[in-house]
Amino acid sequence: MHSLDKQSKLAARVLDSYWNISRVTVKMEQQNAASLGLSLQQMAILNTLHATPEMKLKDLTERLVSSKSTLSVNIDGLVKAGLVVREIPMHNRREVKLRLTEQGKEISKQSIVKSTSSQAILNVLNRLTAEEIDQLLRINEGVLQALCQSTSDSSD
């Protein structure tokens, strides 16, 4: 029983470390988004569309792990601000394609340049060796794969 308690505490410490890193970086990105007059989700939409032009709404919901209705509300705001254009192809009226306007591309570039969380992570990475960075990435990728496998196993 004692070792289970020790393992539970260790698991809690690891989860806390991920949670705390996420909380701090999200706060930094919320400030970045707010400085550009955007919500965090709107900035994520712009940056995703910048990386993948003319993305379908369906694909965007999967990429951002968000509901179609939540994204639609945020996209409405971006369309009204002149940052995103919705296009409905003639061959498939149920499909919605999204693309950035020139102004949307510029705002996305600004958000990437101003990203305080990226700068903070770069400062941390500059203190590590190349081997330590590779090890960190390998460990995190392994944790992510195991977690994804665990969630897919439990949904079967």
Secondary structure, 3 states (H helix, E strand, C coil): CHHHHHHHHHHHHHHHHHHHHHHHHHHHHHHHHHHCCCCHHHHHHHHHHHHCCCEEHHHHHHHHCCCHHHHHHHHHHHHHCCCEEEECCCCCCCCCEEEECHHHHHHHHHHHHCCHHHHHHHHHHCCCCHHHHHHHHHHHHHHHHHHHHHHHHHHC
